[in-house]
Structures are given as structure tokens and as C-alpha cells.
Amino acid sequence: MRTRPEAFPARARGPCAAPARAAQRTRGGLVALLLGTLVLAGCASLMSNQRPPTPPPVVSPTATSSAVLNEDLVLLQKLVQGPPATQAEILASAQRDYDTAPTPSHTLKLALILATPGHPATNRMRAQGLLRELMANPEMLLPGERALAFLQLSQIDDHLTLEAENLRLQADAVRADREHIASAKNRLQVEMDENARLRKELDEARAKLDAIANIERSLNERKPGSSGR
């Protein structure tokens, strides 16, 4: 009795097939794990090679404010010490910047120039108006600019108040002098009128006395016996 050739392979595949499939799955898991490790290592390498973004420079409000104030003070020094041509150029430049872009910094610069004495364009009234506009919204200014604007406005207010008081006192003095002169003129006129009235009365009295004297003399001449004497 001959055995069928395919019987043995069938019986051989039965107990050996499961370990073979398990080994194959194990190899596939190891390959997947290896590939995942390589991918992660590559990503880590790429991330390590990339430079972090450069942070933006930190701008210090104090340093910016100090720089702006230093620039304004130097400009005011040039304005005071410079010749008329330099003064006119500084004013024209500040006015042009203000007309082009009336930012708080440009407004403050123009106000400081107008408030500074010693040059023909000094205009404290206009400077006061510009500074009051700035102080209506002080948060738009840098801390140093805000402090400078406040101090300058206080000085202008005090100066204009004293100036107005001086003008008022001068006007009162002029008015008092005019009233005194007018009163003196009135008194003088009254005295002149009184003197004229007295002079007139005196002249009338003299005329009456002269008339009486003439009458007496005429009567004396008409008396009897006066002709024979």
C-alpha cells in the first residue's frame, strides 16, 4: 500500500506553520519599531539643527524717553544760542514736521520752541494752547515728555498770569493817572472860573465906585459958592 505524497507535507504544515508566522510578525514589528526610531531621530536632528527665532529687541521706555528729551534739550540750546538764521530754520523745520504729521512728539517740540524766550518767534499763548492739547491726552506721550510738557505748561501759565496781572496793574495805574489828571483839570477849571467870576465882580465893583466918585465930584462942583472960590 503506497502512501500519498501530499499527506506528509500536510501533516508537516500543521504544527510548524504557527511558529513561522509568529517569527514573521516579530520581524515585522522590529522593522516597524526600527523605522519609527529612525524617523524620530531624524526629526530630533532636524529640530536640533534649526536655530530658534531671534526674539525682538527689548525697547526700554525709559531709554527712549531719555533719548527724546536729550534731543529736545539740545535743540532748544541751539535755538537760544544760535544766530537768527539758525533760529528761523529750527522753527521752520518744527512747524513743517507739525504740519506734515501732528504727532504728540512733533507737537511738543513745536510748543517748546514757541515757549522758549530769546528769539523773535516766541509765542507763549500758542505754546500754551498746544501743551493743553497734549495734556488732554497725556497717555500719548512718553513719561519724560509728559513730565516736561507738564512743567512747561505750569511755567507758561504762571508767566502769563503774572503778565496779565502786570498789564492789569498798568492799566489801573494809567486809568488812575487819567482820572487824577482829569480831576486836577476840573479843579483848575473851577478855580479859573471862580477867579474869572471874582475878577468880573471886582471890575463891576470898581466901575460902581468910579461911578459913585464921578457923581460925588459932579455934585461937589455944582454946590453954591464953589464957582467963586
Contacts in CASP RR format, 6 or more apart in sequence:
PFRMAT RR
TARGET T0000
AUTHOR 0000-0000-0000
METHOD contacts of the structure
MODEL  1
MRTRPEAFPARARGPCAAPARAAQRTRGGLVALLLGTLVLAGCASLMSNQ
RPPTPPPVVSPTATSSAVLNEDLVLLQKLVQGPPATQAEILASAQRDYDT
APTPSHTLKLALILATPGHPATNRMRAQGLLRELMANPEMLLPGERALAF
LQLSQIDDHLTLEAENLRLQADAVRADREHIASAKNRLQVEMDENARLRK
ELDEARAKLDAIANIERSLNERKPGSSGR
61 142 0 8 1.000
61 143 0 8 1.000
62 143 0 8 1.000
64 142 0 8 1.000
65 142 0 8 1.000
65 143 0 8 1.000
65 144 0 8 1.000
65 145 0 8 1.000
66 144 0 8 1.000
68 105 0 8 1.000
68 142 0 8 1.000
68 144 0 8 1.000
68 145 0 8 1.000
69 144 0 8 1.000
69 145 0 8 1.000
69 148 0 8 1.000
72 108 0 8 1.000
72 109 0 8 1.000
72 112 0 8 1.000
72 148 0 8 1.000
75 90 0 8 1.000
75 109 0 8 1.000
75 113 0 8 1.000
76 112 0 8 1.000
76 113 0 8 1.000
76 116 0 8 1.000
78 86 0 8 1.000
78 90 0 8 1.000
79 86 0 8 1.000
79 87 0 8 1.000
79 90 0 8 1.000
79 91 0 8 1.000
79 113 0 8 1.000
79 116 0 8 1.000
79 119 0 8 1.000
80 116 0 8 1.000
80 118 0 8 1.000
80 119 0 8 1.000
84 119 0 8 1.000
84 120 0 8 1.000
87 119 0 8 1.000
87 120 0 8 1.000
87 121 0 8 1.000
88 121 0 8 1.000
90 113 0 8 1.000
91 113 0 8 1.000
91 119 0 8 1.000
91 121 0 8 1.000
94 106 0 8 1.000
94 109 0 8 1.000
94 110 0 8 1.000
94 113 0 8 1.000
95 110 0 8 1.000
97 106 0 8 1.000
97 109 0 8 1.000
97 110 0 8 1.000
98 106 0 8 1.000
98 107 0 8 1.000
98 109 0 8 1.000
98 110 0 8 1.000
104 134 0 8 1.000
104 137 0 8 1.000
104 140 0 8 1.000
104 141 0 8 1.000
104 145 0 8 1.000
105 141 0 8 1.000
105 145 0 8 1.000
107 130 0 8 1.000
107 133 0 8 1.000
107 134 0 8 1.000
108 130 0 8 1.000
108 131 0 8 1.000
108 134 0 8 1.000
108 141 0 8 1.000
108 145 0 8 1.000
108 148 0 8 1.000
108 149 0 8 1.000
110 130 0 8 1.000
111 126 0 8 1.000
111 127 0 8 1.000
111 129 0 8 1.000
111 130 0 8 1.000
111 131 0 8 1.000
111 134 0 8 1.000
111 149 0 8 1.000
111 152 0 8 1.000
112 127 0 8 1.000
112 148 0 8 1.000
112 152 0 8 1.000
113 121 0 8 1.000
114 121 0 8 1.000
114 122 0 8 1.000
114 123 0 8 1.000
114 124 0 8 1.000
114 126 0 8 1.000
114 127 0 8 1.000
114 130 0 8 1.000
115 122 0 8 1.000
115 124 0 8 1.000
115 127 0 8 1.000
115 128 0 8 1.000
115 131 0 8 1.000
115 152 0 8 1.000
115 155 0 8 1.000
115 156 0 8 1.000
116 122 0 8 1.000
124 156 0 8 1.000
124 159 0 8 1.000
124 160 0 8 1.000
125 160 0 8 1.000
127 152 0 8 1.000
127 156 0 8 1.000
128 153 0 8 1.000
128 156 0 8 1.000
128 157 0 8 1.000
128 160 0 8 1.000
131 149 0 8 1.000
131 152 0 8 1.000
131 153 0 8 1.000
131 156 0 8 1.000
132 153 0 8 1.000
134 140 0 8 1.000
134 141 0 8 1.000
134 149 0 8 1.000
135 149 0 8 1.000
135 150 0 8 1.000
135 153 0 8 1.000
138 146 0 8 1.000
138 149 0 8 1.000
138 150 0 8 1.000
141 149 0 8 1.000
220 226 0 8 1.000
END
